[in-house]
Amino acid sequence: MPVDRSVTFTGIQFENPFLLSSAPPTESESNITRAFEAGWGGVVTKTIGLHPVVNVYGAKAKFMRTSPEDANVSMKKRPGAALHSSWNWELISDKTLEWWAPRIRRIKEAFPNRVLIASIMAGSGNDKELRHWQELAETAQGEGADGLELNFSCPHRDRRDMGSNIGKDQGLCSVVTEAVKEVAKVPVWCKLTPATADIVVEAAACFRGGADAIVSSNTFPSIPLIDPETLEFEINVDGFVSSGGLGGPAILPLSLAKMAQLTKAFPDKNFSGIGGISDFNQALSYFALGCGTVQVCTAAMLDQAIGPNVIRKLLAGLDRFLGEHAKDGWKNVEDFRGIRRDRIVLQSEIRRPDSADYHSGYETVEGYAAPQPEVAVRA
Ligand SMILES: Cc1cc2nc3c(=O)[nH]c(=O)nc-3n(C[C@H](O)[C@H](O)[C@H](O)COP(=O)(O)O)c2cc1C
């Protein structure tokens, strides 16, 4: 019997739950076309905005590797070194909305059964900027986009009213989401920055604004290492660098921790997981925490720019996994989604050699009951 890879996420039908995330693999019509031909169930376009975009000189992204021999994390390629992470300071798409609009239409006409999500970004400081969000949303959905992903997450914005600066402000998260929902006819996903104290706060604000799903994570704020020989940052322009974003294997456990907080706080909501996925085993962790879809960037960039081998491995892994668990009655992703969400508990609930002596880290006073923890930590 053929395996059922399909999922329904925020009301959208996907042939499979694997998407290319908003990034270089999805920055052009030819890339997106190749991605669908390779088998990706969905694609989130490189983020589209209305403001001027001019990238820095030279490389916009590089990859860090490490090896057992030197234990260094470095952008220098050396034999035997394994991928540690990607680092980028690339801005959003430098193509205009007018450039994107006919391409969204052509891609959807060519691949009506594949899912195309338009990632969009504008400011948030005034009504004009909120209207920019609405213009981007209306144009993208008018051209056939199946959904919208609001970029509240890119880590390297100078503008205080954009990207991860929105994702750090719960008021802005809900105001912008609400503005887009006023005009949206398709599902609206909010992609949040992981760089906040408690991502549950911003997610709650997005849901208050009407978000249909939360997407997490974008890259984590980071800077490149200093080369011990030249004393220069491994990536720089005229010796200078600014904070950029870390992606790839290094962020997998960090991103899972964010996702665990989210899915535990909102077990009935929709989540799309990103961060460090290159094959099914990593995607499985996100599904088991409760994600309905997952997205990939770094691994795809390193695999012929759009990840034909990555999607092949993801699909084969899902098929194998469902085959192995047919005996458990699992027929599709929905049957095992969230199966490990409830295994994340307070530290005090974890068994220890002598639990009678442990009172959540508090002293007991002789003759009195153990004090209760004051704040229940979420994850
Ligand atoms: C070079 C580069 C450019 C990116 N551009 C965007 C973007 O325009 N919009 C966005 O939402 N995320 C962007 N991202 C973030 C990715 O979509 C993704 O969230 C992140 O890389 C983590 O996934 P990964 O570990 O699979 O790389 C970019 C990432 C990289 C490496």
The ligand as an ORCA input file, in Angstrom:
! r2SCAN-3c Opt
* xyz 0 1
  C      21.519     33.156      3.586
  C      20.234     33.094      4.332
  C      19.205     33.968      3.998
  C      17.987     33.936      4.691
  N      16.989     34.787      4.329
  C      15.784     34.730      4.964
  C      14.697     35.549      4.548
  O      14.779     36.347      3.610
  N      13.528     35.444      5.238
  C      13.359     34.559      6.279
  O      12.271     34.483      6.856
  N      14.377     33.748      6.671
  C      15.577     33.812      6.040
  N      16.589     32.956      6.414
  C      16.371     32.014      7.542
  C      15.985     30.617      7.073
  O      14.757     30.622      6.367
  C      15.880     29.641      8.261
  O      14.871     30.114      9.144
  C      17.172     29.491      9.042
  O      18.288     29.445      8.168
  C      17.173     28.237      9.932
  O      17.020     27.075      9.168
  P      18.271     26.078      8.798
  O      18.873     25.660     10.100
  O      17.655     24.966      8.003
  O      19.228     26.909      7.989
  C      17.805     32.987      5.738
  C      18.840     32.099      6.052
  C      20.037     32.132      5.371
  C      21.136     31.153      5.738
*
